[in-house]
Amino acid sequence: MRDTSNGRSGFDRVLMAVAATFLTVSAGAAFAQTPSASPRDTVSELAIDAAVPMPAQLDVAPPTAADIKTDTTASVPDASKATEKTVESKPSDTLKPADTATAPAATPPAPTAAEPAKEQAKETTKPATTVASTEQPVADKLREMIGAKSSKYFDRKGERAAVEKFYTARDYAPLWTQNGAPTAAANGVIARLKDAGSDGMNASDYPVPDFAAATTPDALAEAEIKLTNSMLDYARQAQSGRMHWSQISGDIAFPEHPTDPYEVLVNISTARNATIALGSYNPPHKAYQELKKKLAELRGETALPVQPIADGSALKFVKPTKKNPTAAVMEDSRVPLLRARLHVENPDDTKYDAAVAEAVRKYQASNDLKVSGVLDEATVRAINSPKRDRQIDTLIVNMERWRWLPRQLGAAAIGNAYVMLNIPDFTLKVMHNDQQAWTTRVVVGKVGAHATPLMVETMKYITVNPTWNVPPSIIYNEYLPALQQDPTVLSRMGLKLTRNSDGSIHIAQPPGEANALGRIRFNFPNKFLVYQHDTPDKNLFSRDVRAFSHGCMRVQNPDQYAAVLLNLTMPGDRYTPEKIRSMYGSSEIDLKFPTPIPVNITYQTAWVDDAGKLQQRPDIYGRDAQMLSILRSAKGKDLEVMVSRAQPSYARPRADIPQGVAFNDNGPGASASSGPSFFERLFGGPTPPPVAPGQRPRRTVTR
């Protein structure tokens, strides 16, 4: 019988060599993947680790007959020596595939029943804590407070989860103290919280702890939580507002931009300057920063005393007319001082001319005085004794409203372009690259139920020769009562009445020179169903107070406005007002923007102009008064409770139409489809509006 012991020994040696290869490689790989005991490696440690080569992963093929044949002369190494060599090998000792046949190997002893449990215990054992021994008592107390008792200190679920995540990652080591003393980050946060008033906020809403009085672990942990809570409150309210816009009215809608409490903690804890980092949650807009400077001046921090205007007879400007062509301009020694106080040119001129009278009119309008342009006793008294407290309140509420606006106002793709419409000033501005590109006058909604809503939307296209689809509110409140009195009123106004199969009625005015929307409509679909448009009533733009619409915004120079917007989005097409006017006709033309332009409809009763002068406008809708009432009544409590408001009805009007009323298109009882929704009729959509007899269908222009 043939002896095969030598063959088996050779095969065993090959298997032992392969096993040793895998053991060595696995040990090196495990070494490379073992996490550091320290939660945060230093830069030098990372650099050292990167410089040390790690063993490469090997994909070793199973032994073949050739392996067995070439290994018949190999000797078996001493097991103890092989084990010693394996243990002493460095991570840089790599094995090449060609070395597998002769690599030293060792057969490890079979593990006992208890050894697997030991190995599992090693894998599940947590690394040693990184908290300094002097800070461990405070960390233990924080672990207790942030765990089961976190709801006692943090009202919001999201903040509780963020605080727990943040402190768990640092093993509950205190952030604001070291060896019982406040850190630089703590001092920076405290400085910002104490200076909250400079941003129109109340420092008392963000209490800071007295670290000097905290001498025990319990007291230090309490102080830690207190400062963390105040810091999160400040960041949230600095960014989103001390109150929610829904508390003011149902006709306000701004996009939400809340803070992420975990990101706030990480940001402040890693910032070089915690004061600057926490202050950065306030609005970054230039207009906000200018209001902040004026707030400091009004509080007397940089204000200088001014010379009062002396009492005297009333001064007024009389414009020469045909009946009185020689009307003399009044002169007075007080006029130069008045010019200086109201920033009127020619400060040495003693004439009470038209420029001075206009400045007095604006001052009277912004200070709730009788707007006459006459320097009377009440006006002199107001100028000499300015209501600084009231002006301060006005600045504060305007700064608060800036917190509601997006941090990025414009479309970055087209030079940060955007539209800014200020209701109390009755103006519209197109901004581009942080500069005013164009401006015009506007007419806004009436005071009361027809107030123009505040919002941020995007303008997607403009319509030349628009059809006016009468909103339900106007149909209900105005046209239906008018029909009861005069069944022919709609036809005389050029309006077309239709009734659909569901009983709803629709009133529209076809394109034309007399259309209520004029020749152009600027579309930014929104839930309030308002837009900007032209108007045939041009005379209203000469008024100082221009609140006459049902909520939409009438633009004084729509052809220029359209050309400016189109050139921003499609500069290669070179639109001009003349080119826009050449499109006027009887059919609708949609000009779509490749990049939508944000439209910000705001309510700024105070701002700083380019000359550095504080401008104020009357609070026509009473928004300032509402906000001040809420801010004062809160007394530092959280003001983010959502207030539900009744929204206007957008349902289709249904009514009994009196006899004698003429219907267009679908008559009473018609079985035709009810057609597009009111929203689609108002702004356009996949279903075009009904085409009036003799009217050409809509044409869409895209780029």
C-alpha positions as CSV (number, residue, x, y, z in Angstrom):
1,M,0.0,0.0,0.0
2,R,1.3,3.4,-1.0
3,D,2.4,5.8,1.8
4,T,0.7,9.3,1.3
5,S,1.8,10.9,4.5
6,N,4.2,13.2,2.9
7,G,1.5,14.4,0.5
8,R,-0.9,15.1,3.3
9,S,1.8,16.9,5.2
10,G,2.5,19.1,2.2
11,F,-1.1,20.0,1.7
12,D,-1.5,20.8,5.4
13,R,1.5,23.1,5.2
14,V,-0.1,24.9,2.3
15,L,-3.4,25.3,4.3
16,M,-1.5,26.6,7.3
17,A,0.4,29.1,5.1
18,V,-2.9,30.3,3.6
19,A,-4.5,30.6,7.0
20,A,-1.6,32.6,8.4
21,T,-1.9,34.9,5.4
22,F,-5.6,35.5,6.2
23,L,-4.9,36.0,9.9
24,T,-2.2,38.5,9.2
25,V,-4.3,40.4,6.7
26,S,-7.4,40.4,9.0
27,A,-5.4,41.6,11.9
28,G,-4.0,44.5,9.8
29,A,-7.4,45.4,8.5
30,A,-8.8,45.4,12.0
31,F,-6.0,47.6,13.2
32,A,-6.7,50.1,10.3
33,Q,-10.4,50.2,11.2
34,T,-10.2,50.5,14.9
35,P,-11.7,53.8,16.1
36,S,-9.6,56.1,18.2
37,A,-10.5,56.3,21.8
38,S,-10.7,60.0,21.6
39,P,-14.0,61.5,20.2
40,R,-12.1,64.1,18.2
41,D,-8.6,63.3,16.7
42,T,-6.3,66.2,16.7
43,V,-4.8,67.5,13.4
44,S,-1.4,66.0,14.3
45,E,-2.9,62.6,15.1
46,L,-4.8,62.5,11.9
47,A,-1.6,63.4,10.0
48,I,0.4,60.6,11.7
49,D,-2.3,58.1,11.0
50,A,-2.5,59.1,7.3
51,A,1.3,58.6,7.0
52,V,1.2,55.0,8.2
53,P,0.6,52.5,5.4
54,M,-2.1,50.0,6.1
55,P,-2.1,46.3,4.9
56,A,-3.9,45.8,1.7
57,Q,-6.9,43.5,1.4
58,L,-5.9,40.3,-0.4
59,D,-8.1,38.1,-2.5
60,V,-6.2,34.7,-2.3
61,A,-7.3,31.9,-4.6
62,P,-7.9,28.4,-3.2
63,P,-4.8,26.2,-3.3
64,T,-4.3,24.2,-6.5
65,A,-2.4,21.0,-7.4
66,A,0.6,23.2,-8.4
67,D,0.6,24.7,-5.0
68,I,0.8,21.3,-3.4
69,K,3.6,20.1,-5.7
70,T,5.8,23.1,-5.1
71,D,5.3,22.9,-1.4
72,T,6.4,19.3,-0.8
73,T,9.9,20.3,0.3
74,A,8.8,23.1,2.6
75,S,9.5,22.6,6.3
76,V,7.0,23.2,9.1
77,P,8.0,26.4,11.1
78,D,8.0,26.4,14.9
79,A,4.5,27.4,16.0
80,S,5.7,29.4,19.0
81,K,8.1,31.4,16.9
82,A,5.5,32.0,14.2
83,T,3.0,33.2,16.7
84,E,5.6,35.6,18.2
85,K,6.5,37.0,14.8
86,T,2.9,37.5,13.9
87,V,2.2,39.5,17.1
88,E,5.3,41.7,16.7
89,S,4.6,42.5,13.0
90,K,3.8,46.1,12.2
91,P,0.9,47.4,10.3
92,S,3.3,48.3,7.5
93,D,4.2,44.6,7.0
94,T,2.2,43.7,3.9
95,L,1.9,40.4,2.2
96,K,2.2,39.8,-1.5
97,P,0.2,37.1,-3.2
98,A,3.4,35.4,-4.3
99,D,4.5,35.1,-0.7
100,T,1.5,33.0,0.4
101,A,3.2,29.6,-0.2
102,T,6.1,30.3,2.1
103,A,4.6,32.8,4.6
104,P,5.1,31.7,8.2
105,A,1.8,30.5,9.7
106,A,0.6,29.4,13.1
107,T,-2.3,27.3,14.2
108,P,-4.1,29.1,17.0
109,P,-5.4,27.0,19.8
110,A,-9.0,26.1,19.7
111,P,-11.0,28.6,21.8
112,T,-12.7,27.4,24.9
113,A,-16.4,27.9,25.5
114,A,-15.8,31.0,27.7
115,E,-13.5,32.7,25.1
116,P,-16.3,33.8,22.6
117,A,-18.1,35.5,25.4
118,K,-14.9,37.4,26.3
119,E,-14.3,38.5,22.7
120,Q,-18.0,39.7,22.5
121,A,-17.5,41.6,25.7
122,K,-14.5,43.4,24.2
123,E,-16.5,44.5,21.2
124,T,-19.4,45.9,23.2
125,T,-17.3,47.7,25.8
126,K,-17.7,51.5,25.4
127,P,-14.5,53.6,25.1
128,A,-13.4,55.5,28.2
129,T,-15.2,58.8,28.8
130,T,-13.5,61.9,27.4
131,V,-14.9,64.2,30.0
132,A,-12.2,65.6,32.3
133,S,-12.4,64.2,35.8
134,T,-13.1,67.7,37.2
135,E,-16.1,68.1,34.9
136,Q,-17.5,64.6,35.4
137,P,-19.9,65.7,38.3
138,V,-21.4,68.4,36.1
139,A,-21.6,66.0,33.1
140,D,-23.5,63.4,35.3
141,K,-26.0,66.1,36.3
142,L,-26.5,67.2,32.7
143,R,-27.1,63.6,31.7
144,E,-29.8,63.4,34.3
145,M,-31.4,66.8,33.3
146,I,-31.2,66.4,29.6
147,G,-32.6,62.8,29.7
148,A,-35.8,62.2,31.7
149,K,-36.2,65.8,32.8
150,S,-35.6,67.6,29.5
151,S,-39.3,68.7,29.1
152,K,-38.9,70.7,32.2
153,Y,-36.3,73.0,30.6
154,F,-37.2,72.9,26.8
155,D,-40.8,73.4,25.7
156,R,-40.3,72.3,22.1
157,K,-39.9,68.7,21.2
158,G,-37.4,69.5,18.4
159,E,-35.2,71.5,20.7
160,R,-35.2,68.7,23.3
161,A,-34.1,66.2,20.7
162,A,-31.4,68.5,19.4
163,V,-30.0,69.3,22.8
164,E,-29.9,65.6,23.7
165,K,-28.2,64.7,20.5
166,F,-25.6,67.5,20.9
167,Y,-24.7,66.8,24.5
168,T,-24.7,63.0,24.0
169,A,-22.1,63.4,21.3
170,R,-19.9,65.2,23.7
171,D,-20.6,62.7,26.5
172,Y,-22.5,65.5,28.4
173,A,-19.4,67.5,28.9
174,P,-20.4,71.1,29.7
175,L,-20.1,73.6,26.9
176,W,-20.3,76.9,28.7
177,T,-18.0,76.3,31.7
178,Q,-14.5,74.8,32.3
179,N,-13.4,74.1,35.8
180,G,-16.4,76.1,37.0
181,A,-15.7,79.3,35.1
182,P,-17.5,80.5,31.9
183,T,-15.7,79.8,28.6
184,A,-15.1,82.4,25.9
185,A,-18.1,81.0,24.0
186,A,-20.3,81.6,27.1
187,N,-19.1,85.1,27.5
188,G,-19.8,85.8,23.8
189,V,-23.3,84.4,23.9
190,I,-24.1,86.3,27.1
191,A,-22.9,89.6,25.5
192,R,-25.2,89.1,22.5
193,L,-28.2,88.2,24.7
194,K,-27.7,91.3,26.9
195,D,-27.5,93.4,23.8
196,A,-30.7,92.1,22.3
197,G,-32.3,95.5,22.4
198,S,-30.0,96.8,19.7
199,D,-31.9,94.5,17.3
200,G,-35.3,95.6,18.5
201,M,-35.7,92.6,20.9
202,N,-36.1,92.5,24.7
203,A,-33.0,91.3,26.6
204,S,-35.3,90.2,29.5
205,D,-36.7,87.5,27.2
206,Y,-33.3,85.8,27.2
207,P,-32.2,85.4,30.8
208,V,-28.6,84.6,31.4
209,P,-27.2,82.6,34.4
210,D,-24.9,83.9,37.1
211,F,-21.9,81.5,36.7
212,A,-20.1,83.2,39.6
213,A,-22.9,82.1,42.0
214,A,-22.9,78.5,40.6
215,T,-20.5,76.7,42.9
216,T,-21.9,73.2,42.9
217,P,-22.4,70.6,40.1
218,D,-26.1,71.0,40.3
219,A,-25.9,74.8,40.0
220,L,-23.4,74.6,37.1
221,A,-25.7,72.2,35.2
222,E,-28.7,74.4,35.8
223,A,-26.7,77.4,34.5
224,E,-25.6,75.4,31.5
225,I,-29.2,74.5,30.6
226,K,-30.4,78.0,31.2
227,L,-27.9,79.6,28.8
228,T,-28.5,76.9,26.1
229,N,-32.2,77.6,26.3
230,S,-31.9,81.4,26.1
231,M,-29.5,81.0,23.2
232,L,-31.9,78.8,21.2
233,D,-34.7,81.2,21.9
234,Y,-32.7,84.1,20.7
235,A,-31.6,82.4,17.5
236,R,-35.1,81.2,16.6
237,Q,-36.7,84.6,17.2
238,A,-33.9,86.6,15.6
239,Q,-34.3,84.6,12.4
240,S,-38.1,84.0,12.2
241,G,-39.5,86.7,14.4
242,R,-40.7,87.2,18.0
243,M,-44.3,86.7,16.7
244,H,-45.8,84.8,13.8
245,W,-47.3,86.8,10.9
246,S,-50.5,84.8,11.2
247,Q,-51.2,86.6,14.4
248,I,-51.8,89.8,12.5
249,S,-54.1,88.9,9.7
250,G,-55.3,86.1,7.4
251,D,-54.1,88.0,4.4
252,I,-50.4,87.6,5.2
253,A,-48.4,84.6,4.0
254,F,-44.6,84.3,4.0
255,P,-42.4,81.2,3.6
256,E,-41.3,79.6,6.8
257,H,-37.5,79.6,7.5
258,P,-37.1,78.2,11.1
259,T,-33.8,77.5,12.7
260,D,-32.4,74.0,13.2
261,P,-31.6,73.9,16.9
262,Y,-28.9,71.3,16.5
263,E,-27.2,73.3,13.8
264,V,-27.4,76.4,16.1
265,L,-25.6,74.5,18.9
266,V,-22.9,73.2,16.5
267,N,-22.5,76.6,14.9
268,I,-22.2,78.6,18.1
269,S,-20.0,76.0,19.9
270,T,-17.5,75.9,17.0
271,A,-17.5,79.6,16.1
272,R,-14.4,81.7,16.7
273,N,-16.6,84.5,17.9
274,A,-19.8,83.4,19.5
275,T,-21.2,87.0,19.7
276,I,-21.0,87.4,15.9
277,A,-22.2,83.9,15.2
278,L,-25.3,84.3,17.3
279,G,-26.0,87.8,15.9
280,S,-25.9,86.4,12.4
281,Y,-29.3,84.9,12.9
282,N,-30.8,88.5,12.5
283,P,-31.7,89.6,9.0
284,P,-28.7,90.3,6.8
285,H,-30.5,92.8,4.6
286,K,-29.0,96.2,4.2
287,A,-32.4,97.9,4.9
288,Y,-32.6,96.0,8.2
289,Q,-29.1,97.1,9.2
290,E,-29.9,100.7,8.4
291,L,-33.0,100.6,10.6
292,K,-30.8,99.2,13.4
293,K,-28.5,102.2,13.2
294,K,-31.4,104.6,13.3
295,L,-32.8,102.8,16.3
296,A,-29.5,103.4,18.1
297,E,-29.7,107.1,17.2
298,L,-33.2,107.5,18.3
299,R,-32.4,105.9,21.7
300,G,-29.9,108.7,22.2
301,E,-26.7,106.7,21.7
302,T,-25.5,108.9,18.8
303,A,-28.2,111.6,18.7
304,L,-27.2,115.2,19.0
305,P,-29.3,118.0,20.5
306,V,-31.1,120.2,17.9
307,Q,-32.1,123.8,18.0
308,P,-35.9,124.3,18.3
309,I,-37.9,126.3,15.8
310,A,-39.4,129.5,17.3
311,D,-43.1,130.2,17.5
312,G,-44.6,132.5,15.0
313,S,-47.4,133.1,12.5
314,A,-48.4,130.2,10.2
315,L,-46.4,129.9,7.0
316,K,-47.9,128.6,3.8
317,F,-47.1,128.4,0.1
318,V,-49.5,130.0,-2.3
319,K,-49.2,128.8,-5.9
320,P,-49.6,131.5,-8.5
321,T,-52.8,131.0,-10.5
322,K,-54.6,132.8,-13.3
323,K,-56.7,134.6,-10.7
324,N,-53.7,135.4,-8.6
325,P,-50.7,135.5,-10.9
326,T,-48.6,137.7,-8.5
327,A,-49.0,135.6,-5.4
328,A,-45.9,136.3,-3.3
329,V,-43.9,133.6,-1.6
330,M,-43.8,134.0,2.1
331,E,-40.4,134.6,3.8
332,D,-39.4,134.0,7.4
333,S,-36.2,133.9,9.5
334,R,-37.3,130.4,10.7
335,V,-37.3,128.8,7.3
336,P,-33.5,128.1,7.1
337,L,-33.7,126.1,10.3
338,L,-36.9,124.4,9.0
339,R,-35.0,123.5,5.8
340,A,-32.2,122.0,7.8
341,R,-34.5,119.9,10.0
342,L,-36.5,118.6,7.1
343,H,-33.5,118.1,4.7
344,V,-34.6,120.6,2.1
345,E,-32.1,122.0,-0.4
346,N,-30.8,125.6,-0.2
347,P,-30.5,125.6,3.7
348,D,-29.9,129.4,3.8
349,D,-33.0,130.4,1.8
350,T,-35.7,132.2,3.9
351,K,-38.5,131.6,1.3
352,Y,-41.3,129.2,2.2
353,D,-41.5,127.8,-1.3
354,A,-43.0,124.8,-2.9
355,A,-40.1,122.5,-1.8
356,V,-40.5,123.5,1.8
357,A,-44.3,123.1,1.8
358,E,-44.0,119.6,0.3
359,A,-41.5,118.6,3.0
360,V,-43.9,119.9,5.6
361,R,-46.7,117.9,4.0
362,K,-44.7,114.7,4.2
363,Y,-43.7,115.3,7.8
364,Q,-47.3,115.9,8.7
365,A,-48.4,112.7,6.9
366,S,-45.9,110.6,8.7
367,N,-46.7,112.1,12.2
368,D,-50.5,111.9,12.1
369,L,-50.9,115.6,11.7
370,K,-53.4,117.4,9.4
371,V,-51.7,117.2,6.0
372,S,-51.9,120.8,4.7
373,G,-48.3,121.9,3.9
374,V,-48.8,124.8,6.3
375,L,-46.3,125.4,9.1
376,D,-48.9,125.8,11.9
377,E,-48.5,125.7,15.7
378,A,-49.2,122.0,15.9
379,T,-46.5,121.2,13.3
380,V,-43.9,123.4,15.0
381,R,-44.7,121.7,18.3
382,A,-44.3,118.3,16.8
383,I,-41.0,119.1,15.1
384,N,-39.6,120.6,18.4
385,S,-40.8,117.7,20.5
386,P,-40.5,114.6,18.3
387,K,-42.3,111.5,19.6
388,R,-39.1,109.5,19.9
389,D,-40.8,106.7,21.7
390,R,-43.3,106.3,19.0
391,Q,-40.7,106.4,16.3
392,I,-38.7,103.7,18.2
393,D,-41.8,101.5,18.2
394,T,-42.2,102.1,14.5
395,L,-38.7,101.0,13.8
396,I,-39.0,97.9,16.0
397,V,-42.1,96.6,14.3
398,N,-40.5,97.2,10.9
399,M,-37.4,95.4,11.9
400,E,-39.7,92.5,13.1
401,R,-41.3,92.4,9.7
402,W,-37.9,92.0,8.0
403,R,-37.5,88.8,10.0
404,W,-40.5,87.3,8.1
405,L,-38.9,87.9,4.7
406,P,-36.6,85.3,3.0
407,R,-32.9,85.8,3.6
408,Q,-32.4,85.5,-0.2
409,L,-34.9,88.0,-1.7
410,G,-34.1,87.6,-5.4
411,A,-33.3,85.0,-8.1
412,A,-29.6,84.3,-8.0
413,A,-29.6,83.0,-11.6
414,I,-30.3,86.5,-12.9
415,G,-28.3,88.8,-10.7
416,N,-30.4,88.4,-7.5
417,A,-33.2,90.2,-9.3
418,Y,-36.5,90.7,-7.5
419,V,-39.6,93.0,-7.2
420,M,-40.2,94.9,-4.0
421,L,-43.6,96.5,-3.5
422,N,-44.1,98.7,-0.4
423,I,-47.8,99.2,0.3
424,P,-47.6,102.2,2.7
425,D,-45.3,104.1,0.2
426,F,-47.4,103.1,-2.8
427,T,-44.2,102.3,-4.8
428,L,-42.8,99.3,-6.7
429,K,-39.1,98.8,-7.3
430,V,-37.2,96.3,-9.4
431,M,-33.9,95.4,-7.8
432,H,-30.9,93.9,-9.7
433,N,-27.4,93.2,-8.3
434,D,-28.3,95.0,-5.1
435,Q,-29.2,98.2,-7.0
436,Q,-32.5,99.7,-7.9
437,A,-33.0,99.1,-11.6
438,W,-36.4,100.7,-12.0
439,T,-39.3,102.1,-9.9
440,T,-42.9,103.3,-10.5
441,R,-46.0,104.3,-8.6
442,V,-48.7,101.8,-7.7
443,V,-52.3,101.8,-6.5
444,V,-53.0,99.3,-3.7
445,G,-56.1,97.9,-2.0
446,K,-58.6,99.9,0.0
447,V,-58.4,100.0,3.8
448,G,-60.5,97.2,5.3
449,A,-61.7,94.1,3.5
450,H,-59.9,94.9,0.3
451,A,-56.4,95.4,1.8
452,T,-53.5,94.2,-0.4
453,P,-52.1,91.0,1.2
454,L,-48.5,90.6,2.2
455,M,-46.7,87.7,0.6
456,V,-43.7,86.4,-1.3
457,E,-44.4,84.7,-4.6
458,T,-42.7,84.3,-8.0
459,M,-43.8,86.0,-11.2
460,K,-43.8,83.4,-13.9
461,Y,-45.2,85.2,-16.9
462,I,-47.0,88.4,-18.0
463,T,-50.1,88.6,-20.2
464,V,-50.6,91.2,-22.8
465,N,-54.3,92.0,-23.6
466,P,-55.6,90.1,-20.6
467,T,-59.2,89.1,-20.0
468,W,-60.5,90.3,-16.6
469,N,-62.2,87.5,-14.7
470,V,-64.2,89.2,-12.0
471,P,-63.3,87.8,-8.5
472,P,-66.1,86.2,-6.6
473,S,-66.0,88.9,-3.9
474,I,-66.7,91.6,-6.4
475,I,-69.5,89.6,-8.0
476,Y,-71.2,88.9,-4.6
477,N,-70.7,92.4,-3.1
478,E,-71.1,94.7,-6.1
479,Y,-72.3,93.2,-9.4
480,L,-75.1,91.0,-8.1
481,P,-76.7,93.9,-6.1
482,A,-76.2,96.1,-9.2
483,L,-78.0,93.6,-11.4
484,Q,-81.0,93.6,-9.0
485,Q,-81.3,97.4,-9.6
486,D,-80.4,97.4,-13.3
487,P,-80.4,94.2,-15.4
488,T,-78.5,95.9,-18.2
489,V,-75.6,97.2,-16.1
490,L,-73.1,94.4,-17.1
491,S,-73.7,94.8,-20.8
492,R,-73.3,98.5,-20.6
493,M,-69.9,98.0,-18.8
494,G,-68.7,95.6,-21.5
495,L,-68.9,92.6,-19.1
496,K,-70.0,89.1,-20.2
497,L,-72.1,86.9,-17.9
498,T,-72.2,83.1,-18.2
499,R,-73.9,80.4,-16.1
500,N,-72.5,76.9,-15.9
501,S,-74.2,73.6,-15.4
502,D,-73.4,73.5,-11.7
503,G,-75.3,76.8,-11.2
504,S,-72.2,79.0,-10.7
505,I,-71.9,82.2,-12.7
506,H,-68.9,83.8,-14.3
507,I,-68.4,87.4,-15.2
508,A,-65.5,88.5,-17.5
509,Q,-64.4,91.5,-19.5
510,P,-62.7,90.7,-22.8
511,P,-59.4,92.4,-23.8
512,G,-59.4,95.9,-24.9
513,E,-58.5,99.5,-24.1
514,A,-61.3,99.8,-21.5
515,N,-60.5,96.5,-19.8
516,A,-60.2,97.0,-16.0
517,L,-56.8,95.3,-16.1
518,G,-55.6,97.6,-18.9
519,R,-53.3,96.1,-21.4
520,I,-50.9,94.0,-19.3
521,R,-51.3,91.7,-16.3
522,F,-48.3,90.5,-14.2
523,N,-48.9,87.0,-13.0
524,F,-47.6,85.4,-9.7
525,P,-50.2,82.8,-8.8
526,N,-51.1,83.0,-5.1
527,K,-53.9,81.9,-2.8
528,F,-55.2,85.4,-2.4
529,L,-55.9,85.7,-6.2
530,V,-54.3,89.1,-6.6
531,Y,-51.8,90.3,-9.2
532,Q,-50.3,93.4,-10.6
533,H,-51.8,95.0,-13.7
534,D,-52.3,98.1,-15.9
535,T,-55.4,100.3,-15.4
536,P,-57.4,102.7,-17.6
537,D,-57.8,105.0,-14.5
538,K,-54.5,106.8,-14.8
539,N,-55.6,109.8,-12.8
540,L,-55.3,107.9,-9.5
541,F,-51.5,107.9,-9.8
542,S,-51.4,111.6,-9.1
543,R,-52.8,111.1,-5.6
544,D,-50.5,111.0,-2.5
545,V,-52.5,108.3,-0.9
546,R,-53.3,105.6,-3.5
547,A,-55.4,102.9,-1.8
548,F,-58.4,102.4,-4.2
549,S,-58.3,98.8,-5.5
550,H,-59.9,95.6,-4.4
551,G,-56.6,94.1,-3.4
552,C,-54.7,93.9,-6.7
553,M,-51.9,96.4,-7.5
554,R,-52.2,98.8,-10.4
555,V,-48.9,99.8,-12.0
556,Q,-48.5,103.3,-13.5
557,N,-46.1,102.4,-16.3
558,P,-46.8,98.7,-17.2
559,D,-45.1,98.8,-20.6
560,Q,-41.8,99.9,-19.0
561,Y,-42.3,97.4,-16.2
562,A,-42.8,94.6,-18.6
563,A,-39.7,95.6,-20.6
564,V,-37.5,95.7,-17.5
565,L,-38.6,92.2,-16.4
566,L,-38.3,90.6,-19.8
567,N,-34.8,92.1,-20.3
568,L,-33.7,90.6,-16.9
569,T,-34.9,87.1,-17.8
570,M,-34.4,87.3,-21.6
571,P,-31.7,89.9,-22.3
572,G,-31.0,88.7,-25.8
573,D,-34.6,89.6,-27.0
574,R,-34.1,93.3,-26.2
575,Y,-37.6,94.2,-25.2
576,T,-38.6,97.9,-25.2
577,P,-41.8,99.6,-24.1
578,E,-42.5,100.2,-27.8
579,K,-42.2,96.5,-28.6
580,I,-44.6,95.7,-25.8
581,R,-47.1,98.3,-27.0
582,S,-46.9,96.8,-30.5
583,M,-48.5,93.7,-29.1
584,Y,-51.7,95.4,-28.0
585,G,-54.7,93.9,-29.6
586,S,-57.8,91.8,-28.9
587,S,-56.1,88.4,-28.2
588,E,-54.2,87.4,-25.1
589,I,-50.4,86.9,-25.4
590,D,-48.5,85.2,-22.6
591,L,-44.8,86.0,-22.3
592,K,-43.2,83.4,-20.0
593,F,-40.1,83.9,-18.1
594,P,-37.3,81.3,-18.3
595,T,-36.4,82.2,-14.7
596,P,-39.3,83.2,-12.4
597,I,-38.7,86.5,-10.6
598,P,-39.5,86.7,-6.8
599,V,-42.2,89.3,-5.9
600,N,-42.0,90.6,-2.3
601,I,-45.1,92.5,-1.2
602,T,-44.1,94.3,2.0
603,Y,-45.4,96.8,4.5
604,Q,-42.6,99.2,5.4
605,T,-43.8,102.2,7.3
606,A,-40.2,103.2,8.1
607,W,-36.9,102.8,6.2
608,V,-33.7,104.7,5.6
609,D,-33.3,106.3,2.2
610,D,-30.1,106.5,0.1
611,A,-29.3,109.9,1.7
612,G,-29.4,108.3,5.2
613,K,-32.6,110.0,6.2
614,L,-35.3,108.1,8.1
615,Q,-38.5,107.9,6.0
616,Q,-41.9,107.2,7.6
617,R,-45.3,106.6,6.1
618,P,-48.8,106.4,7.7
619,D,-49.9,103.0,9.0
620,I,-52.8,102.8,6.6
621,Y,-53.8,99.2,7.4
622,G,-53.1,99.5,11.1
623,R,-50.4,96.7,11.0
624,D,-48.0,98.6,13.3
625,A,-50.6,99.1,16.0
626,Q,-51.6,95.4,15.8
627,M,-48.0,94.2,16.2
628,L,-47.2,96.6,19.0
629,S,-50.2,95.4,20.9
630,I,-49.2,91.8,20.6
631,L,-45.5,92.4,21.5
632,R,-46.4,94.5,24.6
633,S,-49.1,92.1,25.8
634,A,-46.8,89.1,25.6
635,K,-44.4,90.3,28.3
636,G,-41.6,88.2,27.2
637,K,-43.6,85.0,26.6
638,D,-43.5,82.9,23.5
639,L,-45.5,84.5,20.7
640,E,-45.5,81.6,18.2
641,V,-49.0,80.4,18.8
642,M,-50.7,80.1,15.4
643,V,-53.8,82.2,15.1
644,S,-56.4,80.9,12.7
645,R,-58.1,83.5,10.5
646,A,-61.1,83.3,8.2
647,Q,-59.9,83.1,4.7
648,P,-61.9,84.7,1.8
649,S,-64.2,82.4,-0.1
650,Y,-63.0,81.3,-3.5
651,A,-66.1,79.4,-4.4
652,R,-67.9,80.1,-7.6
653,P,-70.7,82.6,-7.1
654,R,-74.2,81.1,-7.2
655,A,-77.2,83.4,-7.3
656,D,-80.6,83.9,-8.8
657,I,-80.2,86.3,-11.7
658,P,-83.1,88.8,-12.2
659,Q,-85.1,88.6,-15.4
660,G,-83.8,90.6,-18.3
661,V,-80.2,89.8,-17.8
662,A,-78.4,88.7,-20.9
663,F,-76.2,85.6,-20.8
664,N,-73.2,85.0,-23.0
665,D,-71.8,81.7,-24.2
666,N,-73.5,79.1,-22.0
667,G,-77.0,80.3,-21.1
668,P,-79.1,79.4,-18.1
669,G,-79.5,75.7,-17.8
670,A,-76.8,75.0,-20.3
671,S,-75.5,71.4,-20.2
672,A,-72.0,72.3,-21.2
673,S,-69.0,71.7,-18.9
674,S,-68.5,74.1,-16.0
675,G,-65.2,75.0,-17.5
676,P,-61.9,75.8,-15.8
677,S,-61.7,76.5,-12.1
678,F,-61.8,80.1,-10.9
679,F,-58.1,80.0,-10.2
680,E,-57.3,78.8,-13.7
681,R,-59.6,81.5,-15.1
682,L,-57.9,84.2,-13.0
683,F,-54.3,83.2,-13.8
684,G,-54.4,81.0,-16.8
685,G,-53.6,77.3,-16.8
686,P,-53.9,74.2,-18.8
687,T,-57.5,75.0,-19.7
688,P,-57.9,78.3,-21.6
689,P,-60.8,80.7,-20.6
690,P,-63.9,80.8,-22.8
691,V,-63.4,82.7,-26.0
692,A,-65.8,85.5,-26.5
693,P,-67.6,85.8,-29.9
694,G,-65.3,87.4,-32.4
695,Q,-62.3,87.1,-30.1
696,R,-59.1,85.3,-31.2
697,P,-57.8,82.6,-28.9
698,R,-54.8,83.2,-26.6
699,R,-51.3,83.0,-27.9
700,T,-48.4,81.9,-25.7
701,V,-44.8,83.0,-26.3
702,T,-42.1,81.0,-24.6
703,R,-38.4,81.3,-24.6
